[in-house]
Amino acid sequence: EGLGILAVEAAINAALSVIRDTVNTALKFPLI
C-alpha cells in the first residue's frame, strides 16, 4: 500500500511538472 501511495504521488508530481512547463511556455512567463 505504501508503494502505491508513493507511485500516485510521483505521478501527480510528474503531471504537475508537465502542466507547469506547458503553462510557462504558453505564457512565456516563469511561474513558481
PyRosetta script that sets phi, psi and omega in degrees:
from pyrosetta import init, pose_from_sequence

init()
pose = pose_from_sequence("EGLGILAVEAAINAALSVIRDTVNTALKFPLI")
pose.set_psi(1, -39.6)
pose.set_omega(1, 179.9)
pose.set_phi(2, -61.6)
pose.set_psi(2, -41.4)
pose.set_omega(2, -179.9)
pose.set_phi(3, -65.3)
pose.set_psi(3, -35.8)
pose.set_omega(3, 179.4)
pose.set_phi(4, -63.2)
pose.set_psi(4, -41.8)
pose.set_omega(4, 179.9)
pose.set_phi(5, -64.4)
pose.set_psi(5, -42.6)
pose.set_omega(5, 179.4)
pose.set_phi(6, -63.2)
pose.set_psi(6, -39.0)
pose.set_omega(6, -179.9)
pose.set_phi(7, -64.6)
pose.set_psi(7, -41.2)
pose.set_omega(7, 179.5)
pose.set_phi(8, -64.7)
pose.set_psi(8, -43.9)
pose.set_omega(8, -179.8)
pose.set_phi(9, -63.7)
pose.set_psi(9, -39.7)
pose.set_omega(9, 179.4)
pose.set_phi(10, -64.7)
pose.set_psi(10, -40.9)
pose.set_omega(10, -179.9)
pose.set_phi(11, -65.3)
pose.set_psi(11, -41.7)
pose.set_omega(11, 179.6)
pose.set_phi(12, -64.5)
pose.set_psi(12, -44.9)
pose.set_omega(12, -179.9)
pose.set_phi(13, -61.5)
pose.set_psi(13, -40.5)
pose.set_omega(13, 179.8)
pose.set_phi(14, -65.0)
pose.set_psi(14, -42.9)
pose.set_omega(14, -179.7)
pose.set_phi(15, -63.5)
pose.set_psi(15, -42.2)
pose.set_omega(15, -179.8)
pose.set_phi(16, -64.7)
pose.set_psi(16, -37.4)
pose.set_omega(16, 179.2)
pose.set_phi(17, -64.2)
pose.set_psi(17, -42.4)
pose.set_omega(17, 179.7)
pose.set_phi(18, -64.2)
pose.set_psi(18, -44.7)
pose.set_omega(18, -180.0)
pose.set_phi(19, -62.2)
pose.set_psi(19, -44.1)
pose.set_omega(19, -178.8)
pose.set_phi(20, -61.5)
pose.set_psi(20, -44.4)
pose.set_omega(20, 179.6)
pose.set_phi(21, -64.0)
pose.set_psi(21, -39.9)
pose.set_omega(21, -179.6)
pose.set_phi(22, -64.1)
pose.set_psi(22, -44.3)
pose.set_omega(22, 179.8)
pose.set_phi(23, -64.7)
pose.set_psi(23, -43.6)
pose.set_omega(23, 180.0)
pose.set_phi(24, -60.3)
pose.set_psi(24, -41.9)
pose.set_omega(24, -179.6)
pose.set_phi(25, -67.3)
pose.set_psi(25, -41.7)
pose.set_omega(25, -178.2)
pose.set_phi(26, -66.1)
pose.set_psi(26, -39.8)
pose.set_omega(26, -176.8)
pose.set_phi(27, -89.8)
pose.set_psi(27, -14.6)
pose.set_omega(27, -176.0)
pose.set_phi(28, 55.6)
pose.set_psi(28, 34.3)
pose.set_omega(28, -178.4)
pose.set_phi(29, -142.9)
pose.set_psi(29, 126.6)
pose.set_omega(29, -176.9)
pose.set_phi(30, -70.2)
pose.set_psi(30, 120.9)
pose.set_omega(30, 176.1)
pose.set_phi(31, -103.8)
pose.set_psi(31, 146.0)
pose.set_omega(31, 179.9)
pose.set_phi(32, -86.5)
pose.dump_pdb("model.pdb")
